[in-house]
């Protein structure tokens, strides 16, 4: 039975490194861009992991002009500032 347990693949979590506090993933400074599908063609895009020294409002202003869309900066208690 132990051979069978070794052959079964486990679930892969692509964001496990980003969520682990003791890992070295924070030194790589990844920026996570996530797209969540809403109703029909509508979607919500979130950006997380920008450096603190960047101005979120200036980045958001340029993104809104480039992609002709709306956006806001949200303060999340768990994730910090998130551009939506």
Secondary structure as UniProt FT lines:
FT   HELIX           2..7
FT   TURN            14..15
FT   HELIX           16..19
FT   HELIX           24..27
FT   STRAND          32..37
FT   TURN            40..41
FT   STRAND          43..48
FT   TURN            52..53
FT   HELIX           56..67
FT   STRAND          73..76
FT   TURN            77..79
FT   STRAND          80..83
//
